Amino acid sequence: MNLQHFLVTGTGTRLAMRLSALVPRRFGYAVLRRITRWIARRDTPLTRTIRANLAVVLDTTPDDPRLDSYVHEVLFHAASGSYDFFRALGGTIEENRRLVEMPQALWEILDPANRPGRGILIVAPHVSTLDLAGIGLAASPHAGTYDIQVLSYALPPSGYELMNDLRTTKGLILTPSSGDALREAATRLRNGGVVVTSVDRPPPPRKRAQTTTFFGKDARLWSGFARLAASTDALLQIISVERTPDDRYRLNIGSQIDPLEIEEDDVAGTLWRETLAEVERIIRAHPEQWLMFFPVWPDAEEAE
């Protein structure tokens, strides 16, 4: 078992949690810099996948030497983001409010009074550490005000199941993606509720997916979020998390798309395309923070 597989087991996740709580942040970052630099220099399925994905984003080839530093930064952002998440689980509300900036606009979006009778589907790419948005929500004065369903990864290994338990905080309901979870999400949206999901992770090989153009190339992605918004007339709100130069995190509010304002016959298809177009802009702004460890494009499949 390699390090990547070990860390998604329950034992690996618990060990990471304990070490994150014990090690001071400055020292922890220094250690993670060294470890991720070592990993980045190795030729492994993980590093090949990161290179293949970034090559498309940066319009180059996987063997481009410029990608060396990007691979290291992606690995460091992933490792230090998980470290910050584990530390935040034991942090005070004040510490976590300083760590994660949650804009006032988010609460205005979530407020049912500002969208009478309409549900809202919030979607985000895997840029920076999405889990810290949950920490920011839990640390805010609005914690527990809104009942939010989060559609998470389907059929998770034991470490992912533990992570899902940790991610569940006041006001958040995590449901691994399944037919039942999607039906629950549809009912919630029709009743004016809030659902959150990611949009850029390719489904497992045996799961249904559609092919679309992403960064100018055919990619196998899940369009279910777009169909969910279209079938429930829910507002579709794009957000993203960004790591700032001072090693804090900020939730950014992107575009809001109203399916009732789309004039094309294929409402779901239009929602899908418009969302992915904005996701491309978000990833291009911070490719070193795009934490995507699964091959997004068919020609990267062998790297999986």
Phi, psi and chi 1 to 4 in degrees:
 res  aa     phi    psi   chi1   chi2   chi3   chi4
   1 MET       -  128.1  178.9 -176.3  -65.5      -
   2 ASN   -87.9  176.4   62.0   28.6      -      -
   3 LEU   -60.3  -42.2  178.5   62.6      -      -
   4 GLN   -59.8  -45.3 -178.0 -171.4   11.7      -
   5 HIS   -69.0  -36.7  -68.1  153.7      -      -
   6 PHE   -63.1  -39.3  173.0   69.4      -      -
   7 LEU   -71.0  -16.0  -71.2  176.2      -      -
   8 VAL  -100.6   12.0  -64.3      -      -      -
   9 THR   -89.6  162.2   64.7      -      -      -
  10 GLY   -60.0  -40.8      -      -      -      -
  11 THR   -63.9  -45.6  -59.0      -      -      -
  12 GLY   -62.2  -42.0      -      -      -      -
  13 THR   -65.4  -41.8  -58.3      -      -      -
  14 ARG   -64.7  -38.7  -70.8 -174.3 -178.8   89.8
  15 LEU   -64.1  -44.0  177.1   60.4      -      -
  16 ALA   -61.6  -39.8      -      -      -      -
  17 MET   -61.4  -45.5  -72.3  172.3   56.1      -
  18 ARG   -66.2  -44.7 -175.6  164.4 -178.8   80.0
  19 LEU   -64.1  -39.7  -70.3  175.2      -      -
  20 SER   -62.6  -36.7  -62.0      -      -      -
  21 ALA   -71.4  -30.5      -      -      -      -
  22 LEU   -88.6  -29.5  -66.9  174.3      -      -
  23 VAL   -92.1  128.0  176.9      -      -      -
  24 PRO   -58.9  148.9  -22.9   33.2      -      -
  25 ARG   -60.6  -45.5 -163.6  177.6 -169.5 -140.5
  26 ARG   -62.2  -44.4 -172.6  171.8 -179.3  177.3
  27 PHE   -68.2  -39.8  179.4   72.5      -      -
  28 GLY   -60.1  -43.7      -      -      -      -
  29 TYR   -60.8  -43.1  -87.8   26.5      -      -
  30 ALA   -61.7  -42.9      -      -      -      -
  31 VAL   -65.4  -43.3  170.7      -      -      -
  32 LEU   -66.1  -32.8  -69.9  172.9      -      -
  33 ARG   -59.1  -45.7  -83.2  -77.0 -178.2 -165.4
  34 ARG   -66.8  -45.6  -73.1  178.6  175.6  -89.4
  35 ILE   -63.9  -47.2  -66.3  173.7      -      -
  36 THR   -70.0  -29.2   52.9      -      -      -
  37 ARG   -64.9  -40.1 -175.8  175.8  -68.3  112.6
  38 TRP   -65.8  -44.6  175.2   75.9      -      -
  39 ILE   -63.4  -41.3  -63.9  173.9      -      -
  40 ALA   -62.4  -29.4      -      -      -      -
  41 ARG   -79.2  -12.6  -70.9  171.3  177.0  167.6
  42 ARG   -89.4  149.1  -59.0 -179.3   67.3 -143.1
  43 ASP   -92.8   98.3 -179.1   23.3      -      -
  44 THR  -131.7  165.1   65.5      -      -      -
  45 PRO   -54.8  -36.8  -28.3   36.6      -      -
  46 LEU   -63.4  -52.0  174.0   63.1      -      -
  47 THR   -68.2  -33.6   56.3      -      -      -
  48 ARG   -65.6  -38.8  -72.0 -164.0  -64.4  -88.3
  49 THR   -65.5  -45.1  -63.9      -      -      -
  50 ILE   -59.7  -45.6  -62.8  170.8      -      -
  51 ARG   -62.0  -43.7  -65.5 -175.8   77.0   90.8
  52 ALA   -63.3  -42.2      -      -      -      -
  53 ASN   -66.3  -46.9  -74.2  -21.3      -      -
  54 LEU   -67.7  -29.3  -72.6  176.6      -      -
  55 ALA   -60.5  -37.6      -      -      -      -
  56 VAL   -70.6  -44.8  176.7      -      -      -
  57 VAL   -60.7  -41.4  173.1      -      -      -
  58 LEU   -94.7    5.6  -62.1  172.9      -      -
  59 ASP    55.3   56.1 -166.7   21.6      -      -
  60 THR  -143.7 -163.0 -174.3      -      -      -
  61 THR  -111.4  153.8   57.6      -      -      -
  62 PRO   -59.5  -23.0  -25.7   35.7      -      -
  63 ASP   -91.1    7.8   58.5   -4.4      -      -
  64 ASP   -64.6  122.9 -171.9  -22.8      -      -
  65 PRO   -58.8  -23.3  -22.8   33.2      -      -
  66 ARG   -61.6  -23.8  -70.0 -173.6  -55.1  141.2
  67 LEU   -74.5  -15.6  -66.0  178.5      -      -
  68 ASP   -55.1  -49.7  -65.9  -12.0      -      -
  69 SER   -69.3  -33.1   61.0      -      -      -
  70 TYR   -66.2  -41.8  -80.5  100.1      -      -
  71 VAL   -61.0  -43.7  172.5      -      -      -
  72 HIS   -62.2  -43.8  175.9 -142.3      -      -
  73 GLU   -64.8  -39.7  -73.8  -59.5  -47.3      -
  74 VAL   -60.1  -46.7  166.2      -      -      -
  75 LEU   -65.1  -39.6  -69.7  168.4      -      -
  76 PHE   -67.3  -42.9  174.1   72.2      -      -
  77 HIS   -62.4  -38.9  -82.0  -72.1      -      -
  78 ALA   -65.8  -47.6      -      -      -      -
  79 ALA   -67.6  -47.2      -      -      -      -
  80 SER   -71.6  -29.3   57.1      -      -      -
  81 GLY   -66.6  -42.1      -      -      -      -
  82 SER   -65.0  -39.7  -65.7      -      -      -
  83 TYR   -59.7  -45.8  166.9   81.4      -      -
  84 ASP   -64.7  -37.1  -76.3  -23.8      -      -
  85 PHE   -63.9  -47.1  171.1   69.1      -      -
  86 PHE   -62.8  -41.0  -70.8  137.9      -      -
  87 ARG   -64.9  -38.1  -77.4  178.8   60.2   84.0
  88 ALA   -66.4  -27.1      -      -      -      -
  89 LEU   -60.1  -30.3  -69.9  172.8      -      -
  90 GLY  -103.6    6.3      -      -      -      -
  91 GLY   -83.7  167.0      -      -      -      -
  92 THR   -81.9  163.6   66.3      -      -      -
  93 ILE   -59.1  -41.7  -71.4  177.9      -      -
  94 GLU   -63.8  -42.7  -68.8   72.9   19.7      -
  95 GLU   -63.0  -42.3  -71.1  170.7  -21.4      -
  96 ASN   -72.3  -29.9  -70.5  -16.8      -      -
  97 ARG   -66.9  -34.7  -75.8  178.2 -177.5  171.8
  98 ARG   -72.8  -31.2  -71.1 -166.9  -63.6  -89.9
  99 LEU   -73.4  -39.9  178.7   65.9      -      -
 100 VAL  -123.2  119.3 -172.9      -      -      -
 101 GLU   -90.0  119.6  177.0 -174.5  -15.4      -
 102 MET  -111.0  115.1  -55.4  -69.1  -79.3      -
 103 PRO   -70.0  150.4   27.6  -35.2      -      -
 104 GLN   -59.7  -30.6  178.0   58.9   34.6      -
 105 ALA   -59.5  -28.2      -      -      -      -
 106 LEU   -63.5  -44.4  176.1   64.6      -      -
 107 TRP   -68.1  -31.9  -44.4  119.1      -      -
 108 GLU   -67.4  -36.2  -64.7  171.4    0.0      -
 109 ILE   -67.8  -41.5  -70.9  168.2      -      -
 110 LEU   -73.9  -23.8  -67.7  177.5      -      -
 111 ASP   -64.1  117.2 -170.8  -14.6      -      -
 112 PRO   -57.8  -25.5  -22.4   33.7      -      -
 113 ALA   -65.6  -23.3      -      -      -      -
 114 ASN   -91.2    0.7  -65.8  -33.8      -      -
 115 ARG  -148.2   63.1   45.3 -177.4 -180.0   83.8
 116 PRO   -49.3  117.9  -24.2   34.9      -      -
 117 GLY    74.1    0.0      -      -      -      -
 118 ARG  -105.0  134.3  -57.6  -74.0  -60.9  -81.6
 119 GLY   -79.1  167.3      -      -      -      -
 120 ILE  -136.6  127.7 -174.3  161.9      -      -
 121 LEU  -104.4  113.8  177.6   60.9      -      -
 122 ILE   -97.6  127.2  -61.6  176.6      -      -
 123 VAL  -124.9  148.5  -61.8      -      -      -
 124 ALA  -148.2  145.9      -      -      -      -
 125 PRO   -83.7  166.9   31.1  -34.1      -      -
 126 HIS   -82.7   57.9  -75.6   83.7      -      -
 127 VAL  -101.6  129.7  173.0      -      -      -
 128 SER    60.1 -153.0 -169.7      -      -      -
 129 THR  -106.5   98.6  -52.5      -      -      -
 130 LEU   -61.6  -31.5  -70.6  176.5      -      -
 131 ASP   -58.2  -28.1  -69.0  -31.7      -      -
 132 LEU   -72.4  -17.1  -75.9  165.0      -      -
 133 ALA   -64.9  -36.8      -      -      -      -
 134 GLY   -66.2  -37.8      -      -      -      -
 135 ILE   -62.8  -43.5  -66.9  -66.9      -      -
 136 GLY   -63.5  -37.6      -      -      -      -
 137 LEU   -64.7  -44.0 -177.1   67.3      -      -
 138 ALA   -66.6  -28.6      -      -      -      -
 139 ALA   -87.2   -8.6      -      -      -      -
 140 SER   -81.7  158.9   78.2      -      -      -
 141 PRO   -63.4  -14.6  -20.5   32.6      -      -
 142 HIS   -91.8    4.2  -57.9  -88.5      -      -
 143 ALA   -54.4  130.5      -      -      -      -
 144 GLY    84.0   -4.4      -      -      -      -
 145 THR   -71.7  -34.9  -57.3      -      -      -
 146 TYR  -116.1  141.2  -52.8  104.9      -      -
 147 ASP   -95.7  105.6 -172.9   21.4      -      -
 148 ILE  -117.6  126.0  -58.5  172.2      -      -
 149 GLN   -94.9  130.2  179.0 -175.5   -4.5      -
 150 VAL  -111.0  121.5 -179.5      -      -      -
 151 LEU   -85.7  111.7  -67.9  171.3      -      -
 152 SER  -106.5 -176.9   63.6      -      -      -
 153 TYR   -61.2  137.0 -174.8   60.8      -      -
 154 ALA   -77.9  146.9      -      -      -      -
 155 LEU    49.8   59.0  -59.0  175.7      -      -
 156 PRO   -74.9  150.0   29.1  -34.4      -      -
 157 PRO   -69.5  175.9   23.5  -31.8      -      -
 158 SER   -58.6  -39.5   59.5      -      -      -
 159 GLY   -64.8  -36.9      -      -      -      -
 160 TYR   -67.1  -38.4  -83.3   57.2      -      -
 161 GLU   -61.7  -42.6  -70.1  176.9   -6.9      -
 162 LEU   -63.1  -42.4  176.3   57.9      -      -
 163 MET   -61.1  -40.4  -76.8  -67.3  -68.2      -
 164 ASN   -62.0  -38.9  -78.3  -13.4      -      -
 165 ASP   -62.0  -40.4  -70.3  -19.2      -      -
 166 LEU   -69.3  -35.1  -64.2  172.1      -      -
 167 ARG   -70.1  -25.6  -71.3  164.6  176.5  157.8
 168 THR   -68.4  115.5  -58.5      -      -      -
 169 THR  -130.4  177.9 -173.8      -      -      -
 170 LYS   -57.2  121.3 -168.0  173.7 -177.4 -178.9
 171 GLY    95.0   -9.3      -      -      -      -
 172 LEU  -108.7  133.2  -69.2 -177.6      -      -
 173 ILE  -119.8  110.9  -56.5  168.3      -      -
 174 LEU   -91.0  129.0  -92.6   82.5      -      -
 175 THR  -132.3  108.0   54.4      -      -      -
 176 PRO   -52.8  135.2  -27.4   36.6      -      -
 177 SER   -56.0  128.5  -66.8      -      -      -
 178 SER  -163.2  173.7   65.2      -      -      -
 179 GLY   -59.8  -43.5      -      -      -      -
 180 ASP   -64.1  -41.5  -71.6  -18.3      -      -
 181 ALA   -64.4  -39.2      -      -      -      -
 182 LEU   -68.5  -37.6  -71.4  171.5      -      -
 183 ARG   -66.0  -39.9  -76.3 -173.3  -73.9  -86.8
 184 GLU   -62.6  -40.7  178.8 -177.4  -19.0      -
 185 ALA   -64.6  -41.3      -      -      -      -
 186 ALA   -62.5  -43.4      -      -      -      -
 187 THR   -62.8  -42.0  -60.9      -      -      -
 188 ARG   -62.1  -43.7 -173.1  178.8  -58.2  -85.5
 189 LEU   -67.7  -40.0  -68.9  171.4      -      -
 190 ARG   -64.7  -26.5  -69.5 -169.4 -178.3   97.0
 191 ASN   -91.3   11.5  -69.0  -26.7      -      -
 192 GLY    86.7   15.5      -      -      -      -
 193 GLY   -87.1 -170.6      -      -      -      -
 194 VAL  -123.5  132.8 -177.5      -      -      -
 195 VAL  -130.0  142.3  174.8      -      -      -
 196 VAL  -125.7  139.5  179.1      -      -      -
 197 THR  -154.9  163.8 -170.0      -      -      -
 198 SER   -94.5  165.7   61.2      -      -      -
 199 VAL  -129.8   -6.3  -63.2      -      -      -
 200 ASP  -117.2    4.8   54.1  -17.3      -      -
 201 ARG   -91.3  125.1  178.3  170.4  177.5  166.6
 202 PRO   -66.6  141.6   23.4  -32.5      -      -
 203 PRO   -66.2  160.9  -16.7   30.2      -      -
 204 PRO   -55.5  153.5  -23.8   33.9      -      -
 205 PRO   -51.6  -35.2  -27.5   35.3      -      -
 206 ARG   -90.5   -3.8  -67.1 -179.4  179.3   84.6
 207 LYS   -86.2  151.2  -66.5  -70.1 -176.3  178.6
 208 ARG   -68.6  136.8 -172.8  177.6   67.5  175.1
 209 ALA  -151.1  167.4      -      -      -      -
 210 GLN  -118.9  158.8  -69.0   73.7   37.9      -
 211 THR  -101.1  133.5  -60.7      -      -      -
 212 THR  -142.8  171.2 -172.2      -      -      -
 213 THR   -88.9  123.0  -59.4      -      -      -
 214 PHE  -135.9  118.6 -167.9   44.3      -      -
 215 PHE    56.1   36.4  -73.9   95.8      -      -
 216 GLY    80.8    3.5      -      -      -      -
 217 LYS  -131.3  155.1  -65.1 -173.4   66.9  174.9
 218 ASP   -66.5  130.2  -75.3  -13.0      -      -
 219 ALA  -132.3  147.1      -      -      -      -
 220 ARG   -97.7  105.8  178.2  178.2  172.6  -85.8
 221 LEU  -133.0  169.7  -64.6  171.9      -      -
 222 TRP   -95.0  124.0  179.7   61.7      -      -
 223 SER  -101.5    6.8   64.2      -      -      -
 224 GLY   -57.9  -33.6      -      -      -      -
 225 PHE   -63.5  -36.9   73.1   91.3      -      -
 226 ALA   -69.4  -41.4      -      -      -      -
 227 ARG   -65.2  -35.6  -63.6 -165.1  -56.6  -87.3
 228 LEU   -63.7  -45.0 -173.5   59.9      -      -
 229 ALA   -66.3  -41.4      -      -      -      -
 230 ALA   -66.8  -38.8      -      -      -      -
 231 SER   -76.5  -18.5   65.0      -      -      -
 232 THR  -112.3    0.7   60.1      -      -      -
 233 ASP    57.9   29.3  -67.8  -23.9      -      -
 234 ALA   -81.0  145.0      -      -      -      -
 235 LEU   -65.3  142.6  -62.0  166.1      -      -
 236 LEU  -111.3  116.6 -166.7  150.9      -      -
 237 GLN  -113.4  123.4  175.7   66.0   55.2      -
 238 ILE   -92.6  132.6  -57.8  168.8      -      -
 239 ILE  -132.4  169.3   67.7  164.3      -      -
 240 SER  -155.5  156.8   61.6      -      -      -
 241 VAL  -107.6  136.4  176.2      -      -      -
 242 GLU  -127.8  134.3  174.8 -171.8   -6.3      -
 243 ARG   -86.5  128.9 -174.9  170.8 -178.0  160.1
 244 THR   -93.9  163.0   56.8      -      -      -
 245 PRO   -58.9  -22.7  -27.3   36.5      -      -
 246 ASP   -90.1   18.7   59.3   -5.4      -      -
 247 ASP    61.5   35.5  -69.8  -34.1      -      -
 248 ARG  -112.3 -178.4  -62.8  172.5   66.3 -115.8
 249 TYR  -130.2  145.2  -60.6   84.8      -      -
 250 ARG  -134.8  133.3  176.7  172.5   60.1 -133.4
 251 LEU   -89.1  123.3 -171.3  141.9      -      -
 252 ASN  -103.9  137.5  -64.7  -38.0      -      -
 253 ILE   -94.5  121.9  -56.3  -62.7      -      -
 254 GLY   -99.5 -151.8      -      -      -      -
 255 SER   -73.0  152.5  -60.1      -      -      -
 256 GLN  -114.8  129.2 -175.5  176.0  108.4      -
 257 ILE  -116.0  128.5  -50.4  171.9      -      -
 258 ASP  -102.1  113.7 -171.9  -18.1      -      -
 259 PRO   -61.5  -24.8   20.2  -31.4      -      -
 260 LEU   -72.1  -13.8  -62.7 -178.8      -      -
 261 GLU   -98.1    0.7  -65.0  179.3   -2.4      -
 262 ILE   -87.3  125.3  -65.8  175.5      -      -
 263 GLU   -92.1  -17.2  -63.1  179.9   -5.8      -
 264 GLU   -66.2  155.3  -72.4   83.5   -7.5      -
 265 ASP   -67.4  -38.6  -67.5  -24.3      -      -
 266 ASP   -90.3   82.0 -175.8    8.5      -      -
 267 VAL   -64.5  -45.1  175.0      -      -      -
 268 ALA   -62.6  -42.0      -      -      -      -
 269 GLY   -62.5  -40.5      -      -      -      -
 270 THR   -66.1  -42.9  -59.0      -      -      -
 271 LEU   -59.1  -43.3  -73.9  171.4      -      -
 272 TRP   -61.7  -49.3 -164.2   27.3      -      -
 273 ARG   -65.3  -43.8  -70.8 -171.8  -64.3  -87.3
 274 GLU   -67.4  -37.2  -70.1 -172.9    6.6      -
 275 THR   -65.7  -47.5  -60.7      -      -      -
 276 LEU   -65.5  -31.7  -68.8 -178.5      -      -
 277 ALA   -62.9  -41.4      -      -      -      -
 278 GLU   -72.2  -36.1  178.6  150.1  -14.1      -
 279 VAL   -61.0  -38.2  165.2      -      -      -
 280 GLU   -58.3  -44.2  -74.2 -175.5   19.2      -
 281 ARG   -64.1  -38.9  -67.9 -168.7  -70.7  -88.6
 282 ILE   -65.0  -44.9  -66.9  169.1      -      -
 283 ILE   -67.9  -40.6  -65.9  170.9      -      -
 284 ARG   -61.8  -31.5  -80.7 -162.3  176.0   98.4
 285 ALA   -68.2  -30.8      -      -      -      -
 286 HIS  -143.2   66.8  -66.5  -73.3      -      -
 287 PRO   -61.8  -28.0   21.3  -32.5      -      -
 288 GLU   -71.1  -10.1   77.5  -74.3   -5.7      -
 289 GLN  -108.1    6.1  -64.9 -171.7   33.5      -
 290 TRP   -82.7  103.3 -170.3   35.2      -      -
 291 LEU   -92.6   68.5  -49.2 -175.0      -      -
 292 MET  -113.4  111.4 -178.3   48.7   60.3      -
 293 PHE  -110.5   18.9  -54.8  122.2      -      -
 294 PHE  -123.8  141.8  -61.5   86.6      -      -
 295 PRO   -66.4  122.3   21.2  -30.2      -      -
 296 VAL   -87.9  -31.4  174.2      -      -      -
 297 TRP  -107.3  145.2  -70.8  -87.1      -      -
 298 PRO   -53.7  -36.5  -27.2   35.2      -      -
 299 ASP   -74.9   -2.3   55.6    2.2      -      -
 300 ALA  -102.2    4.5      -      -      -      -
 301 GLU   -59.5  -37.7  -74.1  -65.3  -32.0      -
 302 GLU   -64.7  -19.2   65.7  179.8   45.9      -
 303 ALA   -76.9  -14.5      -      -      -      -
 304 GLU   -63.4      - -174.0  172.4   18.5      -
